[in-house]
Amino acid sequence: MISATEALERLKAGNQRFVSETRDSDASSHQTRRRALAAGQAPFAIILGCSDSRVPAEIVFDQGLGDLFVIRVAGNIVAPSQIGSIEFAAARYGTPLVVVLGHSQCGAVLATVEELGRRTEEQSRNLRSIVDRIRPSVETLLETEVANDPDALVRHAVRANIRMSVHQLRYGSALLEQMIEDGTLNVVGAEYSLETGVVDFFY
């Protein structure tokens, strides 16, 4: 298995190919790859991304079958099932890198901002469970100057929400925390721009 640093560089290179429209589209190798993967997998990165239809991780990172272990949920939030999925991939496959992938104009973040502006009692309990996990990252921003600029508030809230999810993964699981301490796992944040296609990684 490659290192977390190598895995990150591989993702960056794939995103550059995606942005420059030089993606690897060798369809002839897909059948061979699929047959090889039937016996097992060894994904080099775990992606906890948003469910938004415009941000499919395999495409924006130009990766193929078996390369990424992808978990998608609205707002790229961290809940027990997401933590368990990441623990599973990191421990079972030795995957060295976790990327929390948020994106610009995130609808779940926008819904949270709207919820804090006016209570929407008709909101379903299930949707509220997502909003409630994003809420802390938005609430802290409401006490700053960006609260007066709706567009800036959403931009900052997207990044704050990614950072919060990264923090929860780094310190909310004894298993992941031990792997990070041992140097076998790294967790980073990233934001995908819907406008440019560029993924900005941060730590």
C-alpha positions as CSV (number, residue, x, y, z in Angstrom):
1,M,0.0,0.0,0.0
2,I,1.2,3.5,-0.8
3,S,1.7,6.2,1.9
4,A,-0.8,8.9,2.7
5,T,1.5,11.4,1.1
6,E,1.6,9.4,-2.1
7,A,-2.1,8.8,-2.0
8,L,-2.7,12.6,-1.7
9,E,-0.5,13.3,-4.6
10,R,-2.3,10.7,-6.7
11,L,-5.6,12.5,-5.9
12,K,-4.2,15.9,-6.8
13,A,-2.8,14.6,-10.1
14,G,-6.2,13.0,-10.9
15,N,-8.0,16.3,-10.2
16,Q,-5.6,18.1,-12.4
17,R,-6.4,15.7,-15.2
18,F,-10.2,16.2,-14.6
19,V,-9.8,20.0,-14.7
20,S,-7.7,20.0,-17.8
21,E,-10.0,17.5,-19.5
22,T,-7.2,14.9,-20.0
23,R,-8.9,12.2,-18.1
24,D,-7.9,8.6,-18.4
25,S,-10.7,7.0,-20.4
26,D,-9.2,3.7,-21.4
27,A,-12.4,1.7,-21.5
28,S,-10.7,-1.4,-22.8
29,S,-9.0,-2.0,-19.4
30,H,-12.3,-1.8,-17.4
31,Q,-13.3,-5.4,-17.9
32,T,-9.8,-6.7,-17.0
33,R,-9.8,-4.5,-13.9
34,R,-13.3,-5.6,-12.9
35,R,-12.3,-9.2,-13.1
36,A,-9.2,-8.6,-11.1
37,L,-11.1,-6.8,-8.4
38,A,-13.6,-9.7,-7.9
39,A,-11.1,-11.4,-5.7
40,G,-10.6,-8.3,-3.4
41,Q,-9.9,-4.6,-3.2
42,A,-7.2,-2.3,-1.9
43,P,-8.4,1.3,-2.2
44,F,-5.7,3.9,-1.8
45,A,-7.9,6.6,-0.3
46,I,-11.2,6.9,1.6
47,I,-13.4,9.7,0.6
48,L,-16.2,11.0,2.9
49,G,-18.0,13.3,0.5
50,C,-21.3,15.0,0.0
51,S,-24.1,13.2,-1.8
52,D,-24.5,16.2,-4.3
53,S,-24.9,14.7,-7.8
54,R,-22.3,17.2,-9.1
55,V,-19.4,15.9,-7.0
56,P,-18.8,12.2,-7.8
57,A,-15.4,11.5,-6.2
58,E,-14.2,8.9,-8.8
59,I,-14.8,11.4,-11.6
60,V,-13.4,14.6,-10.0
61,F,-10.3,12.7,-9.0
62,D,-10.1,10.7,-12.3
63,Q,-9.9,7.3,-10.5
64,G,-11.2,3.9,-11.6
65,L,-12.7,0.8,-10.2
66,G,-11.2,-0.2,-6.9
67,D,-9.2,3.0,-6.3
68,L,-11.4,4.8,-3.8
69,F,-13.6,3.8,-0.9
70,V,-16.3,6.3,-1.1
71,I,-18.9,7.2,1.6
72,R,-21.4,9.9,0.5
73,V,-23.9,11.7,2.8
74,A,-25.6,15.1,2.5
75,G,-23.3,17.7,3.9
76,N,-20.3,15.3,4.3
77,I,-21.3,15.0,8.0
78,V,-19.8,12.6,10.5
79,A,-22.2,10.2,12.2
80,P,-21.5,6.7,13.7
81,S,-22.2,4.9,10.5
82,Q,-19.7,7.0,8.6
83,I,-17.1,6.6,11.3
84,G,-17.7,2.8,11.2
85,S,-17.3,2.7,7.5
86,I,-14.0,4.6,7.6
87,E,-12.7,2.4,10.4
88,F,-13.6,-0.7,8.4
89,A,-11.7,0.5,5.3
90,A,-8.7,1.8,7.2
91,A,-8.3,-1.3,9.3
92,R,-9.3,-4.0,6.8
93,Y,-7.6,-2.6,3.7
94,G,-4.8,-0.5,5.2
95,T,-6.0,2.5,3.3
96,P,-3.7,5.3,4.5
97,L,-5.7,8.5,3.6
98,V,-9.1,9.9,4.5
99,V,-10.4,12.9,2.7
100,V,-13.4,14.8,3.8
101,L,-14.7,16.3,0.5
102,G,-17.1,19.2,0.8
103,H,-18.0,21.6,-2.0
104,S,-19.0,25.1,-2.8
105,Q,-22.7,26.0,-2.6
106,C,-23.4,23.0,-0.5
107,G,-27.2,22.6,-0.2
108,A,-27.0,21.0,3.2
109,V,-25.0,23.9,4.6
110,L,-27.4,26.4,2.9
111,A,-30.3,24.5,4.5
112,T,-28.6,24.9,7.9
113,V,-28.1,28.6,7.4
114,E,-31.7,29.0,6.5
115,E,-32.8,26.9,9.4
116,L,-30.9,29.1,11.8
117,G,-32.4,32.2,10.2
118,R,-36.0,31.0,10.5
119,R,-37.2,27.8,12.2
120,T,-38.8,25.4,9.7
121,E,-40.9,23.2,12.0
122,E,-42.2,21.2,9.0
123,Q,-38.7,19.9,8.4
124,S,-38.5,16.1,8.7
125,R,-36.8,14.6,11.7
126,N,-34.3,12.8,9.4
127,L,-33.3,16.0,7.6
128,R,-33.1,17.8,10.9
129,S,-30.5,15.2,12.1
130,I,-28.3,16.3,9.2
131,V,-28.8,20.0,9.8
132,D,-28.1,19.5,13.5
133,R,-24.7,18.1,12.8
134,I,-23.8,21.0,10.6
135,R,-25.3,23.6,12.9
136,P,-22.3,24.1,15.3
137,S,-20.0,25.1,12.4
138,V,-22.5,27.7,11.2
139,E,-23.5,29.1,14.6
140,T,-19.9,30.2,15.4
141,L,-19.9,32.2,12.2
142,L,-23.1,34.0,13.1
143,E,-21.0,35.9,15.7
144,T,-18.6,37.2,13.1
145,E,-18.7,39.9,10.4
146,V,-19.6,37.4,7.7
147,A,-23.0,36.9,9.2
148,N,-24.0,40.1,7.4
149,D,-23.1,38.7,4.0
150,P,-25.2,35.7,3.0
151,D,-22.8,34.5,0.3
152,A,-19.8,34.9,2.4
153,L,-21.5,33.1,5.3
154,V,-22.2,30.0,3.1
155,R,-18.7,30.0,1.8
156,H,-17.1,30.2,5.2
157,A,-19.7,27.7,6.6
158,V,-18.8,25.1,3.9
159,R,-15.1,25.3,4.9
160,A,-16.0,25.3,8.7
161,N,-18.2,22.2,8.2
162,I,-15.4,20.3,6.5
163,R,-12.9,21.2,9.2
164,M,-15.4,20.1,11.9
165,S,-15.9,16.7,10.1
166,V,-12.1,16.3,9.9
167,H,-11.8,17.0,13.6
168,Q,-14.5,14.6,14.5
169,L,-12.7,11.8,12.5
170,R,-9.3,12.6,14.0
171,Y,-10.6,12.7,17.6
172,G,-13.9,10.8,17.6
173,S,-12.7,7.3,17.1
174,A,-10.1,5.5,19.3
175,L,-9.2,3.3,16.4
176,L,-8.6,6.1,13.9
177,E,-6.8,8.2,16.5
178,Q,-4.4,5.3,17.2
179,M,-3.8,4.8,13.5
180,I,-3.1,8.5,13.1
181,E,-0.7,8.5,16.1
182,D,1.1,5.4,14.6
183,G,1.5,7.3,11.3
184,T,-0.5,4.8,9.3
185,L,-3.4,7.1,8.6
186,N,-3.9,10.8,7.7
187,V,-7.2,12.7,7.6
188,V,-7.4,15.9,5.5
189,G,-10.1,18.3,4.4
190,A,-10.8,19.3,0.8
191,E,-13.3,21.6,-1.0
192,Y,-14.4,21.0,-4.5
193,S,-15.3,24.1,-6.6
194,L,-18.5,23.6,-8.6
195,E,-17.4,26.5,-10.7
196,T,-13.9,25.5,-11.6
197,G,-13.7,21.7,-10.9
198,V,-10.6,22.3,-8.7
199,V,-10.2,20.5,-5.4
200,D,-8.5,22.6,-2.7
201,F,-6.9,20.4,0.0
202,F,-6.2,21.7,3.5
203,Y,-5.2,20.3,6.8
